[in-house]
């Protein structure tokens, strides 16, 4: 059996995404390090911007394991970036909530991320980025 041309290009895309992911994490770590965070911790805080969630909900939404999110949440709590609160829908699964400290840091990070995103996309047309986004979303939905 051999790959179709589309499957061959998909495999190349997957490998490039792995490399891209590594570069994104490194860039995120550079943006967050001065604020005592990491890309992984920032990802958890970002998941909570809309509303508090349980560890399991964060894990599902972000495609991470519950154990990974729990470890990161516990680290964030020790650093006072999040706090746990009772969950009215579940006695054991507490809600993970942002703190005043994390809200302030997220505002700083938003500005840093805007500058960084503008630099990275300089000279790239928005419709090209939109097309790439659409393709990635479509392929991700097939994997789900």
RANORKA-V523569 format. One record per residue. RES is the residue in three letters. NEAR is the number of other C-alpha atoms within 8 Angstrom. D_CENTER is the distance of its C-alpha to the mean C-alpha in whole Angstrom. Layout:
BEGIN
res={RES	RES}
near={NEAR	NEAR}
d_center={D_CENTER	D_CENTER}
END
This chain:
BEGIN
res={UNK	UNK	UNK	UNK	UNK	UNK	UNK	UNK	UNK	UNK	UNK	UNK	UNK	UNK	UNK	UNK	UNK	UNK	UNK	UNK	UNK	UNK	UNK	UNK	UNK	UNK	UNK	UNK	UNK	UNK	UNK	UNK	UNK	UNK	UNK	UNK	UNK	UNK	UNK	UNK	UNK	UNK	UNK	UNK	UNK	UNK	UNK	UNK	UNK	UNK	UNK	UNK	UNK	UNK	UNK	UNK	UNK	UNK	UNK	UNK	UNK	UNK	UNK	UNK	UNK	UNK	UNK	UNK	UNK	UNK	UNK	UNK	UNK	UNK	UNK	UNK	UNK	UNK	UNK	UNK	UNK	UNK	UNK	UNK	UNK	UNK	UNK	UNK	UNK	UNK	UNK	UNK	UNK	UNK	UNK	UNK	UNK	UNK	UNK	UNK	UNK	UNK	UNK	UNK	UNK	UNK	UNK	UNK	UNK	UNK	UNK	UNK	UNK	UNK	UNK	UNK	UNK	UNK	UNK	UNK	UNK	UNK	UNK	UNK	UNK	UNK	UNK	UNK	UNK	UNK	UNK	UNK	UNK	UNK	UNK	UNK	UNK	UNK	UNK	UNK	UNK	UNK	UNK	UNK}
near={2	3	7	6	6	7	8	9	8	8	8	8	8	8	8	8	8	8	8	8	8	8	8	8	10	9	8	10	11	8	10	13	9	7	6	6	10	10	11	8	11	10	8	12	12	7	10	12	8	5	6	10	10	11	14	8	8	14	12	10	8	7	6	10	8	11	6	8	14	9	8	11	13	8	8	11	11	7	7	10	12	14	10	9	8	8	11	5	4	7	8	5	9	12	12	14	12	14	10	7	9	12	9	8	9	9	8	8	10	8	8	9	9	8	8	8	8	8	7	6	8	6	4	7	7	6	6	8	9	8	8	8	8	8	8	8	8	8	8	8	7	6	5	4}
d_center={37	35	31	32	31	28	27	28	25	23	23	23	20	18	19	18	15	15	16	14	11	13	14	10	10	13	13	10	12	15	14	13	16	19	17	17	13	11	8	7	9	7	4	7	9	7	7	11	12	14	15	16	15	16	14	15	14	10	11	12	10	7	9	10	13	15	16	13	11	15	16	13	14	17	17	15	18	20	19	20	16	16	19	20	22	24	23	26	25	25	27	25	21	21	18	16	16	16	19	20	19	16	16	18	16	13	16	17	13	13	17	16	13	15	18	16	15	18	20	18	19	22	25	23	24	21	23	22	18	18	20	18	15	18	19	15	15	18	18	15	17	20	18	17}
END
